[in-house]
Amino acid sequence: MDLLSDELKSYLESSSDPESDLLKQIDRETHLKVSMPRMLSGHYQGRVLSMLSKIICPQRILEVGTFTGYATLCLAEGLSTDGILYTIDINAELEDMVRASFDKSEMGAKIKYHIGDAIEIIPKLDELFDLIFIDADKKNNETYYKLSIDKLRCGGLIIVDNVLWSGKVIAEKKTDSSTILISNFNDMVSSDQRVEKLILPVRDGLFIIRKK
């Protein structure tokens, strides 16, 4: 399901701030060299993430799911002067490509890139986060959420990607396991009284969750 027409997508992008040359390079390289390039956040969603980060001006960001680093750099744009962004990904095959991109960025020194299982790494991070972005394997959304919410300051945000799952979450009969897991996760967040929440129909759906 395409939530927006190609024409409207183009309009949204043209009305937003442009991508940096580095972000354009990451987008191009991802589509040329990496399987499933659709996982990349892209121009419009990247500007949404950047804007939310700049509004918060976080000192600490946690990203679960680095992929090729596009969203990482967008989120890092809002970091405070002494800010640090921790990003975790299990795919070691992309490490050289991602580190090369981070090294080209003026925010690169503020990014701590971890390769490994986020379920093992998150509990070891002795930080209180202002912003958390979850965009990894969808079957573990609930686990990542539960591991990270106690590490989020009051008033901080958790953002979860792909929560509309191409519109499959509204199907009367949900037959595939991914759709069921995402739908169950959405229901869990919706009933969590510790947070305020809304879903933005940005790309494949961004769940914006604010800790009370």
C-alpha positions in Angstrom: 0.0 0.0 0.0 1.4 3.4 -1.0 0.0 6.0 1.5 1.0 8.9 -0.8 1.2 9.3 -4.6 4.6 9.7 -6.2 3.6 13.3 -7.1 2.8 14.1 -3.5 6.0 12.5 -2.3 7.9 14.7 -4.7 6.1 17.8 -3.5 6.9 17.0 0.2 10.5 16.5 -0.6 10.8 19.7 -2.7 9.1 21.6 0.1 11.6 20.3 2.7 15.2 21.2 3.3 17.5 19.4 0.8 19.7 16.5 1.7 23.4 17.1 2.3 25.8 15.8 -0.3 26.9 13.0 2.1 23.3 11.8 2.6 22.8 11.8 -1.2 25.9 9.7 -1.5 24.7 7.2 1.2 21.4 6.9 -0.6 23.0 6.3 -3.9 25.6 3.8 -2.6 22.9 1.9 -0.6 20.8 1.5 -3.8 23.8 0.4 -5.8 25.5 -2.0 -3.3 23.1 -3.1 -0.6 20.3 -5.6 -0.6 16.8 -4.3 0.4 17.7 -0.6 -0.1 14.1 0.3 0.7 15.1 0.0 4.4 16.9 3.4 4.1 14.9 6.2 5.6 15.3 8.5 2.6 15.0 12.3 2.1 11.6 13.1 3.6 11.7 10.8 6.6 15.2 11.8 7.2 14.1 15.5 7.4 11.4 14.5 9.8 13.9 12.7 12.1 16.3 15.6 11.9 13.5 18.1 12.8 12.4 16.1 15.8 16.0 15.8 17.0 16.6 19.5 16.6 13.4 20.3 18.5 14.7 18.2 21.5 18.4 19.1 21.1 19.3 15.8 22.8 22.5 15.1 24.7 22.1 11.4 24.3 20.5 9.5 21.4 20.1 5.7 21.0 19.4 4.2 17.6 18.6 0.5 17.3 19.3 -0.5 13.7 22.0 1.5 11.9 21.6 0.0 8.4 23.8 2.2 6.2 23.8 5.2 8.5 21.4 7.6 6.8 19.0 8.0 9.7 21.9 8.0 12.1 23.3 11.2 10.5 19.9 12.8 10.3 19.3 12.2 14.0 22.8 13.4 14.9 22.0 16.8 13.3 20.1 17.8 16.4 22.7 16.7 19.0 23.8 19.3 21.6 27.4 20.5 21.6 28.5 17.7 24.0 26.0 15.2 22.6 26.6 11.5 21.8 24.6 9.1 19.6 24.9 5.4 20.2 23.9 3.3 17.3 23.6 -0.5 17.2 23.5 -2.9 14.3 24.0 -6.7 14.0 25.2 -6.6 10.3 29.0 -6.6 10.4 29.1 -6.8 6.6 28.1 -3.1 6.3 30.5 -1.9 9.0 33.3 -0.6 6.7 30.8 1.2 4.5 29.0 2.8 7.4 32.2 3.8 9.3 33.5 5.5 6.1 30.3 7.6 5.9 30.6 8.6 9.5 34.2 9.5 9.1 33.1 12.0 6.3 30.6 13.7 8.6 31.3 16.5 10.9 29.1 14.6 13.4 31.2 11.5 13.1 33.1 12.1 16.3 29.8 12.1 18.2 28.7 8.7 17.0 29.5 5.5 18.9 28.8 2.6 16.5 28.3 -0.8 18.0 28.2 -4.1 16.0 26.3 -6.8 17.8 23.0 -7.9 19.3 21.1 -4.9 20.6 19.3 -7.1 23.2 22.8 -7.7 24.8 24.2 -4.2 24.2 21.3 -1.9 25.4 21.5 -3.1 29.1 25.2 -2.3 29.1 24.7 1.3 28.1 25.0 3.4 31.3 23.2 6.5 29.9 19.9 8.4 30.2 18.6 9.0 26.7 16.6 12.0 25.4 15.7 10.3 22.1 15.5 6.7 21.0 14.9 5.5 17.4 14.0 1.8 16.9 14.3 0.6 13.4 15.6 -2.9 13.4 14.2 -6.4 13.2 10.5 -5.9 13.8 10.0 -9.2 15.8 11.9 -7.6 18.6 10.2 -4.2 18.7 8.6 -4.9 22.0 11.8 -6.2 23.5 13.8 -3.1 22.4 11.0 -0.9 23.7 11.0 -2.6 27.1 14.8 -2.6 27.4 15.1 1.1 26.5 12.1 2.9 28.1 13.7 2.8 31.6 16.8 4.4 30.0 14.6 7.3 28.6 14.3 10.5 30.5 10.8 11.9 31.3 9.8 14.0 28.4 12.0 12.1 26.0 10.9 10.4 22.8 10.9 6.9 21.4 10.4 6.8 17.7 9.6 3.4 16.1 9.6 2.9 12.3 7.5 0.8 10.0 4.5 0.5 12.3 1.9 0.7 9.5 3.7 -2.2 7.6 2.5 -1.2 4.2 -1.0 -0.9 5.6 -1.2 -4.5 6.5 -1.9 -3.7 10.2 -5.5 -2.7 9.3 -6.2 -6.0 7.5 -9.2 -7.8 9.0 -7.3 -11.1 8.8 -3.6 -10.8 9.6 -1.9 -14.0 8.3 1.8 -13.3 8.3 3.8 -13.3 11.5 5.5 -9.9 10.9 2.1 -8.1 10.6 0.8 -9.9 13.7 3.9 -8.9 15.7 3.8 -5.3 14.6 0.1 -5.0 15.2 0.5 -6.5 18.7 3.3 -4.1 19.4 1.2 -1.1 18.4 -1.6 -2.3 20.6 0.8 -2.7 23.5 2.1 0.9 23.1 -1.4 2.2 22.7 -2.3 0.8 26.1 0.9 1.9 27.9 -0.2 4.6 30.4 3.4 5.6 31.0 3.6 7.4 27.6 1.8 9.7 25.2 1.7 8.5 21.7 0.6 9.0 18.1 1.4 7.5 14.7 2.5 9.8 11.9 1.7 8.4 8.4 5.3 9.2 7.3 6.5 6.7 4.8 5.7 3.3 6.4 4.5 4.8 9.7 6.4 6.5 12.6 5.2 5.8 16.1 6.0 8.9 18.2 6.1 8.0 21.9 6.7 10.5 24.7 7.5 9.4 28.2 5.4 11.2 30.8 
